[in-house]
Amino acid sequence: RKKTAILISGRGSNMGALISAALNKDYPAEIALVVSNVPGAKGLERVAEFGIKTAVIDHKAFAGDREGFEKALHAELLDNNIELVALAGFMRLLTPFFVNAWSGRLINIHPALLPAFKGLATHERALEEGVKLHGATVHFVSAEMDDGPIIIQGAVPVLDTDTAETLGARVLGVEHAIYPKALELVASGKAKITGGRVKSGGSENDTGQLV
Ligand code: GAR
């Protein structure tokens, strides 16, 4: 099983979905470490009961020195023999130093159907644009924000009655379904980057079927 670290900044519901999936001994990834860049992040409270090691590396302690922060993070991952890194609501931009060090072993979940709606407030912007399908994407991380080869996408309908909250909740359900599947594909070596694209990735509709 691939030793995997999850990086969080907040609530940690996607982290919870990955931890749950990895409780199955046949799952190809083992969650060995959870790192938060925010002291007191809600998600950290959920980890204790699973006996998973946690670490806090507060970016504020590095006062604008992004690479200093990332070197500390990198050292923590190496100290724990981590092989794969999954960003789950980790709200720091990563520099080429870190992204290159973990190239092909670093994945992220974003609450939109990339390349649409990179950045923040994705559900608000999806409603403003009037898109009829919205969703979530798991991708390998490249040095550009919310960019990199796509592993799995999941789509949901946008309803006339939706608010950002109701739409966000529907998308979150898809996030919790696709992230464990994406980590499984990466940890088992089934999803690999070939020519800038991922072969053997997938997509999922809101019935929960991988299609
Ligand atoms: C999730 O919706 C995730 O997709 C998003 O933050 C939320 C974290 O929730 N990530 C991003 O916006 C990254 N660009 P969680 O802490 O409950 O998993």
Boltz pocket constraint, residues with backbone or C-beta under 6 A from the ligand:
constraints:
  - pocket:
      binder: B
      contacts: [[A, 8], [A, 10], [A, 11], [A, 12], [A, 13], [A, 14], [A, 15], [A, 43], [A, 88], [A, 89], [A, 90], [A, 91], [A, 109], [A, 110], [A, 111], [A, 119], [A, 120], [A, 146], [A, 172], [A, 175]]
      max_distance: 6.0
